[in-house]
Amino acid sequence: MSSQTVLYLVIGVAVLGLLIYRQLVARPVQGNQRLVLILVIIGLIEAAQYLQKLHAGSAAIVALAGSLVLAAIFGAARAATVRIWIQDGQAWSKGKILTAALWVVALGAHLGYDYLIGQHKDIGSLGDATVLLYLAVSLAVQRVIVVLRAQRLSPAVPGPVRRSSL
């Protein structure tokens, strides 16, 4: 395992820890996607560097697309586990232990998928280099669904849901 691969995994696990922590704390629902945008940018840079170094072809692009579909599926599944309620006219959300467990399972699925496709000589360890992008897509899908659920919960909640400073 190269030092760059280890770095990608360490960063991915650290980000996963942050995401799980943020999920388990009650927070106002917000449409702000700043964290997602930051993760997407960093994830795209890491993925592009890896793909250029590997001189990857269409097989790597197809494998990456499959991984991102998997991320979206887990994001939708986690969104269903988030509790949403209205407090003082503001929608709030809080994940459950199941939400946290699904984050861990999602990362495991990403790495398992990477192991399966890694048998292809032109792909290598694509999953290690795309872990942040995977987490960003999964988080984005989850957030969009949670925001939509919060808007349906109470017509008094302005759409898009009122932003807070969190």
C-alpha positions as CSV (number, residue, x, y, z in Angstrom):
1,M,0.0,0.0,0.0
2,S,1.5,3.3,-1.0
3,S,1.8,6.3,1.3
4,Q,-0.6,8.2,-0.9
5,T,-3.2,5.4,-0.6
6,V,-2.7,5.5,3.2
7,L,-3.2,9.3,3.2
8,Y,-6.4,9.0,1.1
9,L,-7.8,6.4,3.6
10,V,-6.8,8.4,6.7
11,I,-8.4,11.6,5.3
12,G,-11.5,9.6,4.3
13,V,-11.8,8.0,7.8
14,A,-11.3,11.4,9.5
15,V,-14.0,13.0,7.3
16,L,-16.3,10.0,8.0
17,G,-15.8,10.6,11.8
18,L,-16.7,14.2,11.3
19,L,-19.8,13.3,9.3
20,I,-21.0,10.8,11.8
21,Y,-20.5,13.2,14.7
22,R,-22.5,15.9,12.9
23,Q,-25.2,13.4,12.1
24,L,-25.7,12.4,15.7
25,V,-26.1,16.0,17.0
26,A,-29.5,17.8,16.7
27,R,-29.1,20.5,14.1
28,P,-31.3,22.9,12.2
29,V,-32.0,21.6,8.8
30,Q,-30.4,23.8,6.3
31,G,-30.0,23.8,2.5
32,N,-26.4,24.9,2.8
33,Q,-24.2,22.6,0.9
34,R,-20.8,24.2,1.7
35,L,-19.3,21.1,3.3
36,V,-20.5,19.0,0.3
37,L,-18.9,21.5,-2.1
38,I,-15.6,21.4,-0.2
39,L,-15.6,17.6,-0.2
40,V,-16.5,17.5,-3.9
41,I,-13.7,19.9,-4.9
42,I,-11.0,18.0,-2.9
43,G,-12.4,14.6,-4.0
44,L,-12.3,15.7,-7.7
45,I,-8.7,16.9,-7.3
46,E,-7.7,13.6,-5.7
47,A,-9.5,11.5,-8.3
48,A,-8.1,13.5,-11.2
49,Q,-4.6,13.2,-9.9
50,Y,-5.0,9.5,-9.4
51,L,-6.6,9.0,-12.9
52,Q,-3.8,11.0,-14.6
53,K,-1.1,9.1,-12.8
54,L,-2.8,5.8,-13.7
55,H,-3.5,6.9,-17.3
56,A,-6.9,5.3,-16.6
57,G,-9.3,4.6,-19.4
58,S,-13.0,4.1,-19.8
59,A,-13.0,1.2,-17.4
60,A,-11.9,3.5,-14.5
61,I,-14.6,6.0,-15.4
62,V,-17.3,3.3,-15.5
63,A,-16.0,2.0,-12.2
64,L,-16.1,5.5,-10.7
65,A,-19.7,6.0,-11.9
66,G,-20.7,2.7,-10.3
67,S,-19.2,3.8,-7.0
68,L,-21.0,7.1,-7.1
69,V,-24.3,5.3,-7.7
70,L,-23.6,3.2,-4.7
71,A,-22.9,6.4,-2.7
72,A,-26.3,7.9,-3.8
73,I,-28.1,4.7,-2.7
74,F,-26.5,4.8,0.7
75,G,-27.3,8.5,1.0
76,A,-31.0,7.9,0.3
77,A,-31.1,5.0,2.7
78,R,-29.5,7.1,5.5
79,A,-31.9,10.0,4.9
80,A,-34.8,7.7,5.8
81,T,-33.2,7.1,9.2
82,V,-32.9,10.7,10.2
83,R,-35.5,12.1,12.6
84,I,-36.9,15.5,11.6
85,W,-39.1,17.7,13.8
86,I,-40.2,21.3,14.0
87,Q,-39.1,23.4,16.9
88,D,-39.8,27.1,17.2
89,G,-40.8,27.3,13.5
90,Q,-37.5,25.7,12.4
91,A,-37.0,22.2,11.1
92,W,-34.4,20.2,13.0
93,S,-32.8,16.9,12.3
94,K,-30.9,14.3,14.2
95,G,-29.5,11.0,12.9
96,K,-29.9,7.7,14.9
97,I,-27.4,5.0,15.7
98,L,-28.6,3.3,12.5
99,T,-27.6,6.5,10.5
100,A,-24.1,6.2,11.9
101,A,-24.0,2.5,11.2
102,L,-25.1,3.1,7.6
103,W,-22.2,5.6,7.2
104,V,-19.7,2.9,8.3
105,V,-21.4,0.2,6.1
106,A,-21.3,2.7,3.1
107,L,-17.6,3.2,3.5
108,G,-17.2,-0.6,3.8
109,A,-19.3,-1.0,0.6
110,H,-17.1,1.5,-1.2
111,L,-13.9,-0.2,-0.2
112,G,-15.4,-3.6,-1.0
113,Y,-16.5,-2.4,-4.4
114,D,-13.0,-1.1,-4.9
115,Y,-11.6,-4.5,-4.0
116,L,-13.8,-6.2,-6.5
117,I,-13.0,-3.8,-9.4
118,G,-9.4,-3.6,-8.3
119,Q,-8.8,-7.0,-9.9
120,H,-8.9,-5.1,-13.3
121,K,-5.4,-4.2,-14.2
122,D,-6.2,-0.7,-15.4
123,I,-8.1,0.4,-12.3
124,G,-5.9,-0.4,-9.4
125,S,-7.1,1.1,-6.1
126,L,-9.4,3.7,-7.5
127,G,-11.6,3.6,-4.4
128,D,-8.9,4.8,-2.2
129,A,-8.4,7.9,-4.4
130,T,-12.1,8.6,-4.6
131,V,-13.2,8.1,-1.0
132,L,-13.9,11.8,-0.4
133,L,-15.8,12.1,-3.6
134,Y,-17.9,9.1,-2.6
135,L,-18.6,10.6,0.8
136,A,-19.5,13.9,-0.7
137,V,-22.0,12.4,-3.2
138,S,-23.5,10.3,-0.4
139,L,-23.8,13.3,1.9
140,A,-25.3,15.5,-0.8
141,V,-28.1,12.9,-1.6
142,Q,-28.9,12.5,2.1
143,R,-29.1,16.3,2.6
144,V,-31.3,16.9,-0.3
145,I,-33.7,14.2,0.8
146,V,-33.7,15.5,4.4
147,V,-34.4,19.1,3.3
148,L,-37.3,17.9,1.1
149,R,-38.7,15.9,4.0
150,A,-38.4,18.9,6.3
151,Q,-40.2,21.1,3.8
152,R,-43.1,18.6,3.5
153,L,-43.2,18.3,7.3
154,S,-44.4,21.8,7.8
155,P,-45.8,24.3,5.3
156,A,-44.7,27.0,7.8
157,V,-41.1,26.1,7.1
158,P,-40.0,28.4,4.3
159,G,-38.6,26.7,1.2
160,P,-35.8,26.3,0.9
161,V,-35.5,25.6,4.6
162,R,-34.3,28.6,6.6
163,R,-30.5,28.6,6.9
164,S,-28.7,28.8,10.2
165,S,-25.1,29.6,11.0
166,L,-24.2,26.0,11.8
